[in-house]
Amino acid sequence: VAVYKPSGVLTEAALGRLALQLGRPLAGTSRLDQPTSGVLPAALGGEGSAAVHWLRAQWAARMVSKEYICLCAGQVLGPVGARGEVSAALRAMPSEPRKQEASPLGRTARTRYEVLAIYEAPDNIDTSAVLSLLRVEPLTGRKHQIRAHLHCID
């Protein structure tokens, strides 16, 4: 089953709501951060069901690819069509454990991106910032990986 999760809703809440509507157990096999909207794969059945094992085996074998479209404020990452990859280990920030930072002490993480469009920032955003529309593909699945990797680009 594919489930749309809106921004501001916890993954568990979105899945729980759908399970109630369906009147059947539903198990998540992935998650999206609360501020992120997108499609979540889920399996009909309880945690021990064959569908859950099958989906989770695909994630574990890295047979699943994920793609996000992100609108980011900051520096220009190149002209439209430019591609790049960030390979920086990530860990929880010691001062704010709910946030991630690049650190050689962290877990390996890789993210690819492509610049789709560049826009001037509107007046209500820092005028030194540029808005970039990016296609982003996390190659690993670390917590807040996209945000942390885009933050550490020079």
C-alpha positions as CSV (number, residue, x, y, z in Angstrom):
1,V,0.0,0.0,0.0
2,A,1.3,3.5,-0.7
3,V,0.2,6.2,1.8
4,Y,0.4,9.9,1.3
5,K,1.9,11.6,4.4
6,P,1.3,15.4,4.6
7,S,3.9,17.8,6.1
8,G,3.5,18.2,9.9
9,V,2.1,14.7,10.5
10,L,4.1,12.0,12.1
11,T,4.6,8.9,10.0
12,E,3.1,6.7,12.8
13,A,0.0,8.9,13.0
14,A,-0.5,8.7,9.2
15,L,-0.2,5.0,9.2
16,G,-2.4,4.6,12.3
17,R,-5.1,6.7,10.8
18,L,-5.2,4.6,7.6
19,A,-5.2,1.3,9.5
20,L,-8.3,2.5,11.4
21,Q,-10.0,3.5,8.2
22,L,-9.2,0.1,6.6
23,G,-10.0,-1.9,9.7
24,R,-6.8,-3.9,9.2
25,P,-3.4,-3.9,10.7
26,L,-0.8,-1.8,8.7
27,A,2.9,-1.9,9.2
28,G,5.3,0.8,8.1
29,T,8.5,-0.1,6.3
30,S,9.9,3.3,6.1
31,R,9.4,6.8,7.6
32,L,9.5,10.5,6.6
33,D,10.5,13.3,9.0
34,Q,7.6,15.2,10.4
35,P,8.1,18.3,8.3
36,T,8.3,16.3,5.1
37,S,5.4,15.3,2.9
38,G,5.5,12.3,0.5
39,V,4.5,8.8,-0.2
40,L,5.2,6.0,2.3
41,P,5.2,2.3,1.5
42,A,3.3,0.2,4.0
43,A,2.3,-3.5,4.2
44,L,-1.1,-4.8,5.0
45,G,-0.8,-7.1,7.9
46,G,0.9,-7.2,11.3
47,E,4.5,-6.9,12.1
48,G,5.1,-10.6,11.5
49,S,3.3,-10.8,8.1
50,A,5.0,-12.0,4.9
51,A,4.3,-8.6,3.3
52,V,6.2,-6.8,6.0
53,H,9.2,-9.1,5.7
54,W,9.2,-8.8,1.9
55,L,9.1,-5.0,2.0
56,R,11.7,-4.7,4.7
57,A,14.0,-7.2,2.9
58,Q,13.9,-4.9,-0.2
59,W,14.9,-1.9,2.0
60,A,17.7,-3.9,3.7
61,A,19.1,-5.1,0.3
62,R,19.0,-1.4,-1.0
63,M,16.6,-2.4,-3.8
64,V,14.5,0.7,-3.1
65,S,15.4,4.1,-4.5
66,K,14.0,7.4,-3.1
67,E,13.8,10.7,-4.8
68,Y,12.8,14.1,-3.3
69,I,12.1,17.5,-4.8
70,C,13.5,20.2,-2.5
71,L,13.2,23.9,-2.6
72,C,16.3,25.2,-0.7
73,A,17.5,28.7,0.3
74,G,21.2,29.3,0.2
75,Q,24.1,29.4,-2.2
76,V,23.9,28.5,-5.8
77,L,24.9,24.8,-6.3
78,G,25.6,25.3,-10.0
79,P,23.7,26.0,-13.2
80,V,20.5,24.2,-14.1
81,G,21.4,20.6,-14.8
82,A,24.4,20.6,-12.5
83,R,24.8,17.4,-10.5
84,G,26.7,16.7,-7.3
85,E,27.1,14.2,-4.6
86,V,27.7,14.7,-0.9
87,S,29.5,12.0,1.0
88,A,29.8,12.9,4.6
89,A,29.3,10.8,7.7
90,L,26.5,12.0,9.9
91,R,25.9,11.9,13.7
92,A,23.6,13.4,16.2
93,M,24.8,16.8,17.4
94,P,26.1,16.6,21.0
95,S,24.4,19.9,21.9
96,E,21.1,19.0,20.2
97,P,20.7,15.2,19.8
98,R,17.5,15.6,17.7
99,K,19.6,17.2,14.9
100,Q,22.3,15.7,12.7
101,E,25.7,17.1,11.7
102,A,28.5,16.0,9.4
103,S,31.3,14.4,11.5
104,P,34.0,11.8,10.9
105,L,32.6,10.1,14.0
106,G,29.2,9.5,12.4
107,R,27.7,6.9,10.2
108,T,28.5,6.8,6.4
109,A,26.0,8.7,4.3
110,R,25.7,9.6,0.6
111,T,23.3,12.0,-1.2
112,R,23.1,12.9,-4.9
113,Y,21.5,16.0,-6.2
114,E,20.6,17.8,-9.4
115,V,19.8,21.5,-9.9
116,L,16.4,21.7,-11.6
117,A,15.8,25.5,-11.4
118,I,17.2,28.6,-9.7
119,Y,15.0,31.5,-8.5
120,E,15.6,34.9,-6.9
121,A,14.5,34.9,-3.3
122,P,11.4,36.9,-2.5
123,D,11.7,40.1,-0.5
124,N,10.6,38.4,2.7
125,I,13.6,36.0,2.6
126,D,17.3,37.0,3.3
127,T,18.3,38.8,0.1
128,S,21.7,37.1,-0.1
129,A,19.9,33.8,-0.4
130,V,19.0,32.1,-3.7
131,L,16.3,29.5,-4.0
132,S,17.3,26.3,-5.8
133,L,14.9,23.6,-6.8
134,L,16.7,20.3,-6.4
135,R,16.1,16.6,-7.2
136,V,17.7,14.8,-4.3
137,E,18.4,11.1,-4.0
138,P,19.6,9.8,-0.6
139,L,21.7,6.7,-1.3
140,T,21.7,5.8,2.4
141,G,18.9,6.3,4.9
142,R,20.2,8.4,7.8
143,K,18.0,10.6,10.0
144,H,17.6,14.1,8.5
145,Q,20.2,13.2,5.9
146,I,19.1,15.6,3.2
147,R,19.0,18.6,5.5
148,A,22.3,17.8,7.0
149,H,24.0,17.1,3.7
150,L,22.7,20.2,2.0
151,H,23.8,22.3,5.0
152,C,27.4,21.1,4.7
153,I,27.9,21.9,1.0
154,D,30.6,24.6,0.6
